[in-house]
Amino acid sequence: MKTESTVSHAFTKSVVLGDKTPAMIRFAVPADASRLADIERFVWSAEHAASLETIRRRIDLNSAGTLVLCDKDERQYWGFYSLVPVEERDSSSLNNWDYYAKLAISEEHFRHSRRLTHMHSVSLTVADEAPRRAATMLVRVAAEYSRCANLQGATIVTRAPRYHRYSSRMEFSDYYAALANGSLQEPSFRLCMNAGGIPDGFLPDYFEDPESCNYGLVFRFPSPLQLRGVGPHKAIISVHG
């Protein structure tokens, strides 16, 4: 049965996933919260999963900050991407992921959000049964949305969950170099590359994650103007998914 979330949405983007599956990405509405919480529980450990109350609060405070991926009829929900606006002084250098998770449920923060011009995401969550390219499309549309919001580009930080296999014999700088030249493979690295990102270094102590040894991979998503050498990139988006 169709949910109440089929009301008019301010931002809706039609996309095509793997196997030519039609889908759409749109802003969340309060009626989505329980469906998104179900996906969150299956994807993340109890320690890292956002609760239903947290997801509901994010949507209530900032519905434009949660992008939902679902089928055209809104019967199947495949994933979502939670973002939060931040001030320029916060986005000029990347903070710990936990900092943005707290901002995303701060009423005081969103009371002043019209003055905030940069984006940072809280997490990317995609169901195991989602069609191919679901995560790639969410990342791509999140970067596109940041530009629609009058920003000039985006920076995405993502996990490196295979690094723990090499950490005893390889510094992360060497691991990063191996990913960049293609001699080692990392799914999250490939995800951002496939979504149009440009590798832009790495961050230590970004997200508490034993698999990544707390490192994050940084990608730039420049606007068309940036590719012509005009203007700085301003949006900061992070994928801990």
N, C-alpha and C positions, 0 to 999 in steps of 0.2 A: 504494500500500500504506500502511496506517495506521502511524504512527510510534509509538515507545515513549511518546510524550508523552500518550497517552490514559489514563495512570494518574490516580487521583483527585487533584483540585486543590482547594486550600484556598479559593480565590476564583474563582468561575466566574459569569459574567453572560451570559445570553442576550440578543442584540440583533438588530434588524432593520435592514439596510443599504438602500441605494437599490435600486429595482426589487423591493422586498420580499424581498431576499436574507437568509435566516436565517444567523446567525453567532454566535460566542461570543467573549468576552474572558476570559482566565484568566491565572493566574500561569504563568510559564515554568518548565520543567524542563530538566535538562541535555541531554536528547535533542533539544530545540528548537534548540540553538545553531547547528548548521550551516545549518538552514533560515533562521534569522534573519540569519546572516552573508551568505547569498546575496542576500537582499533589500537589506541594507545596501550591498553592493558595487554593485548596480544603481542605487540611489537617490542615493548620495553620491559625491563626488569621492574620489580616492585619498587626498587630504590630510585629508579630514574623516571618511571611513568608519572605523568601529570594526572591528578585526580579529576573526577568529573567536576567537582567544585572549582578547581583551578581553571579548567578549560572553559567552564561557564562564565567565570569571572573575566577571563581574557576577552571573551566575545562580548559580554555586557559592557565592558569598559571601552573596547575598541574593535568593533565588528570588522572594520577594514583591515585589521591586523591578522586575521586568520583566513588563509586561502584554502578552500575545500576542493578536492578532486572527486568527482562522481560521474556516473553515467548520465546520458542525456535526459533520462526520465527521473533521475534522482532516486532510483531504487537501490543502487549499489554505491557505497562510499568506499573509495580506495585509498584515501590519504588526505593529509592536510599539512599546512605550513604556517607556523605562528611567527608573526613579526611584531616588532615594537619600534616606534619612533624614538630617536635619541637626539640630544643636542650635539652641535658641532664639536664642542670640547670633549664629549664622550666618544665620538666616532673618530676623532683624529688619531687615537691609538686604541687598539683593541683591548677590552677588558676581559676578565674571566667570564665564561658563559653564565655562571650563576648570577652575576650582576644583572644581566638582561632578563633572566627568568623572574627576578624580583620586580623589575620595572614593569613587566607585563601584567602584574596584578596590583599595581599601585594606582589607586584612584587619584592621588595627588599628582602623580606623574601625568596622567591623561588629562587632568584639568588644564594643564599647560601645553598639551600636545600640539596645538595649532602653531606654536612658535618653533616646533622641532622639525628639522628638515632632513634628517638622516634615518635610515632603517637598519635595524639589527634583528635577526630572527632568534626565536627561542628554540625551535626544533623543527625538524622534518620527520614526519611519521607516515610510512607507506605500508599498507597491508601486504602480507605474503602473497595473497591471491590476486593482487592488482595486476593488470596487463603490463607487458613489457613497456618500458620507457615512461612509466608513471612517475618515478622519482625524477628522472631527467626533465620531464615536462614541468613538474612543480618548480624545480630550481630555475628553469628558463623563464617561466611566467613570473616568478617572484622577482627576478632581475628586471623583467619588462615592466612589472608593476611599479618598481622603484623609479623607473624613468617616467612612467605615466604620472607619478606623484611629483613631477617637476624636479626630480633628482637627475644627476648627470651620469649615473652608472651605479655599479654595485660591487661590493667585495664580499665574497663568501668564504667562510672558514668551515672546514669539514674534518671529520675524524680520519685516522689512518690505522684502522683496526688490524691490519696484518703486520704492523711494525714489531709487535711483541715477539714474533717468530725470529726476528733478526737482531733484536736489541742487545743481546749478549755479545754479538760480534761486529756490530755496525753502529756508528753514531747516526743520529737522525739526519744530520746534514748529508751524510753519504747515502742514506736511504732515499732522501729527497732527490739527490742527484740521479740515483738509479731509476726512480720513477720518471723523472723528467726526460731521461734518455731512452726509456722504454725497456731497460734490461730487467726491471722488476715491475710487477703489476699490482695495483691497488684499486679495488672496485670504486671507492669513493673518489679517487683521483680521476679515473676514467669517467665517472658520472659527471663531474664538473667540466671536464674537457668536452664531453658529448653535448653538454648544455650550452657550450659556447664560451666557457671561461678560459682565462689566460693564467697559467701558474705564476704566483707572485710570492714565493717563499713559504715560511712556516712559522708557527708560534709555539713556544714551550708553555706549559702550565695553563693551557686554555680551558680544558674540560677534564674533569676527574674520570679517567678512562684507562684502566689497566691495559687494554688491548693496544691502545695508541700511545701508552706511556705518557699520557696527558698532552701530547702534541696535537696541533691542528694544522691542516694544510690550507693555504690562502690562495684564492683565485680572484682575479679581476674580471668584471663583466662591463667593458666600456660601452658607452653610448656611441652612436654613429659619429657624433661630433668629436668624441675623444679619439676615434680611429683616424680622424683627420688632424689630430693634434690640437684640438680646441678644448680648453677647460679641464678641471680636475675631476676625478671620480669621487662621489660624495656618499653614496649609500653603503652601509655596512650591514651585511647579512651573514648569519652564521648557521651552518648546518651541523647539529650534533647528531643528526640521524644518519 
